[in-house]
Amino acid sequence: MELSDANLQTLTEYLKKTLDPDPAIRRPAEKFLESVEGNQNYPLLLLTLLEKSQENVIKVCASVTFKNYIKRNWRIVEDEPNKICESDRIAIKANIVPLMLSSPEQIQKQLSDAISIIGREDFPQKWPDLLTEMVNRFQSGDFHVINGVLRTAHSLFKRYRHEFKSNELWTEIKLVLDAFALPLTNLFKATIELCSTHANDASALKVLFSSLILIAKLFYSLNFQDLPEFFEDNMETWMTNFHSLLTLDNKLLQTDDEEEAGLLELLKSQICDNAALYAQKYDEEFQPYLPRFVTAIWNLLVTTGQEVKYDLLVSNAIQFLASVCERPHYKHLFEDQNTLTSICEKVIVPNMEFRAADEEAFEDNSEEYIRRDLEGSDIDTRRRAACDLVRGLCKFFEGPVTGIFSGYVNSMLQEYAKNPAVNWKHKDAAIYLVTSLASKAQTQKHGITQANELVNLTEFFVNHIQPDLKSASVNEFPVLKADGIKYIMIFRNQVPKEQLLVSIPLLINHLQAESIVVHTYAAHALERLFTMRGTNNTTLISAAEMAPFVEVLLTNLFKALTLPGSSENEYIMKAIMRSFSLLQESIIPYIPSVITQLTQKLLAVSKNPSKPHFNHYMFESICLSIRITCKANPDAVGSFEEALFMVFTEILQNDVQEFIPYVFQVMSLLLEMHKNEIPSSYMALFPHLLQPVLWERTGNIPPLVRLLQAYLERGANTIASAAADKIPGLLGVFQKLIASKANDHQGFYLLNSIIEHMPPESVDQYRKQIFILLFQRLQNSKTTKFIKSFLVFINLYCIKYGALALQEIFDSIQPKMFGMVLEKIIIPEIQKVSGQVEKKICAVGITKILTECPPMMDTEYTKLWTPLLQALIGLFELPEDDTIPDEEHFIDIEDTPGYQTAFSQLAFAGKKEHDPVGQMVNNPRIHLAQSLHKLSTACPGRVPSMLSTSLNAEALQYLQGYLQAASVTLL
């Protein structure tokens, strides 16, 4: 694509269409842009548009399209074509920083993100002048430009907060500090001075405070891994200014908005974070500054209002106190009983109250409320911070703190009892307090793992939680109901089993509650209870104990999916999946209605899949229905195909990318259930599965390979007779997969199934070509994973076609090739093979080479006979060699860049491990002894003399053991 006006015009038109609400106009435009993005100059055309276009909407659209293009294509993945040509890469890096700095803020943000994506791959090695270019702009004095630089630096450096320590990371941080720490410090001082110069100019202060927030964030990123020498030397400058900013209050920066945090709040929150970082990690160096920060932050907490806009500030301030009170040498600051009482009274209790804003979220924004409350994404809520502070204080002062709070809990419960309808929030706070007091250690999987001995959890449960859940109406006091259900969930390991069994019908009943939070919590609690383990690793709650509730449980779960706001509720669908898994055959009578409801749901969500977890659990539930039913009645597979195939066809025809990998897994499961030939409905689909476009998407590869394997296992003869013209297509897929380091093992899965199941004559003409392809790959890039798969394949081939056929095909490609493979690959590498079945295949294959291949006994290959036997005994007796050369690191599917539906394995569609050797050989060691005995009968005297001359003593001893176990001798 040339950088011409005509192309700019075309691009403008298509970008406009991508904003059209009508999918008939929008989708083709998106497809067109996708089809041209591989062309040279495409990204430069986008950058030209966002610089020169007269229409703001096109500028913004071009900037977002450019950022997403960079996100998808910038990373260079081994074995895959480079998606952006080198000249475009150079041009982008040369122009993007100045362009970003001269753009309006909305576009600046997109380009800043793009720079950080490029920086993650190219900085510092391939983009050494990026830092200099950015630092030089600090001199400009234009804060629009300076903030652009700071924003970009922030998105570039914030990864230092969660990267693992490594030499490479240290080198990069050192390089950044050398270039950036001093200019940043000077900018910080200059900005502070400008703030006092412009103390009465509101618009100037807004820009300056935006800079200070970014500077404070950069400080956090650059100090996170370790305390840099520069910042230690300049701690006085930074901490004195941070402290004065904490205590600053400028009327011009206060906002009227009660929801949205203003610049002052955001800056103070970040400073609290920075102080907490130093207090936790660098406490010795920070000690001189700590008392004044504790005082400033304490004053901040006592004087800040309850409005939502202060939430982040208050929670960060409380988190600071929490991190300080846990450190042994700050203990003395909190020892005084009056201090503890004051913290409880003025900080903890007020911030645990359920506010109007929380009530609003509970009712109107339940999804966000649940995410924060259940999944722990409530890191920056006041309640969560207050809870962490209680935990921190309990570390050294468990007795006094529990004592102080018990008084509060009792008085709150008394207030509630006086007038429940008005005072229910008192009880909510009491339950929250008890929870935060009692829970010392918690995991998502097991709930509370360590509890405070001073709190009687069962007694509180029976007296205060159960009565709420037993009340006649499931809809009154929804917040208290949610609290009660959450209590069961959190303390499920502390509350005795009989109390949990009493709770189950109550929870099932609450699936009918109108409140989204209440019925979601009920589903989640049931799901967690059903996963609990009892003695001898069975589930704590058995299917028999659930028998009386099966019908009402299933009815209420599916009914809950029809309640407003919960049509795609992942917690309910997960509870359905877990119920099926626990109840097993008890659900069979309900399957016809269940599968109808699941199919209707699948059809509805396939129109616009938006909830990945919900979709995953839905497919898991479908797989469980199939498995459980067909285990009891294998013929039922037909009725499932009848129910599902119509929806599956629609999903495949409409190319619903997110669902296709799931559909293939369910189809594999169904096909594997068939005992005899493949039904014609599957054969009609077979040619479509070989279309290259399906194999372009990484997420499709594992399920598609498995599905093709199922076709080969169940219907190799049908394919050979009715679809022989498709065999080249099948081998084409193998060829594509084998060329990729990430997917070569999938290629071998397919090849092994072809060799094992296809009638030999149907693949005769292709055999030699298959081996040639494998050798080419071995020559070009030999990896451990490839070698392991290659060894399994050649031994499987040997088992299937005989050792002589293996020797002949190797030597037909190149004379003496067979000896080279034995000497260079099989003998030195066999120890690397892992997996029971894989080892068995290799053992049986090598035994055949040793005992059923005449050239091994009387040609130049004979010298390899004993080393090969020695290697086989090593495979039996030595530990597996799992070393991997340094330069090999495999690309995981998750690492492929851009948004591609990654493969999601369905646990309940799992494939049974298949053993191609099966009953033919039970014990490979005995099999070796028997085969050697047979060989020695055919040529007496040869075998013992070969053994005695060159097999090492230890191996010989093992071999004697095999011979004794098989009750045979060598002649």
FENVENJO-V468821 format. One record per run of one state. SS is the DSSP state (alpha for helix, beta for strand, coil for the rest). FROM is the first residue (numbers start at 1). TO is the last residue. If there is no record, write none. Layout:
ss:from:to
SS:FROM:TO
SS:FROM:TO
//
This chain:
ss:from:to
coil:1:4
alpha:5:17
coil:18:22
alpha:23:36
coil:37:41
alpha:42:52
coil:53:55
alpha:56:73
coil:74:85
alpha:86:102
coil:103:104
alpha:105:122
coil:123:129
alpha:130:140
coil:141:142
alpha:143:161
coil:162:166
alpha:167:197
coil:198:201
alpha:202:224
coil:225:228
alpha:229:233
coil:234:234
alpha:235:246
coil:247:250
alpha:251:253
coil:254:262
alpha:263:281
coil:282:282
alpha:283:303
coil:304:307
alpha:308:325
coil:326:327
alpha:328:334
coil:335:336
alpha:337:352
coil:353:355
alpha:356:364
coil:365:365
alpha:366:374
coil:375:381
alpha:382:418
coil:419:419
alpha:420:438
beta:439:443
coil:444:446
beta:447:451
coil:452:456
alpha:457:470
coil:471:477
alpha:478:490
coil:491:496
alpha:497:510
coil:511:515
alpha:516:531
coil:532:532
beta:533:533
coil:534:534
alpha:535:537
coil:538:538
beta:539:539
coil:540:542
alpha:543:560
coil:561:569
alpha:570:606
coil:607:611
alpha:612:632
coil:633:633
alpha:634:653
coil:654:656
alpha:657:673
coil:674:679
alpha:680:690
coil:691:691
alpha:692:696
coil:697:697
alpha:698:722
coil:723:723
alpha:724:738
coil:739:743
alpha:744:757
coil:758:759
alpha:760:780
coil:781:783
alpha:784:801
coil:802:802
alpha:803:813
coil:814:816
alpha:817:832
coil:833:835
alpha:836:851
coil:852:854
alpha:855:858
coil:859:859
alpha:860:877
coil:878:892
alpha:893:895
coil:896:906
alpha:907:909
coil:910:917
alpha:918:920
coil:921:923
alpha:924:938
coil:939:941
alpha:942:950
coil:951:952
alpha:953:965
coil:966:971
//
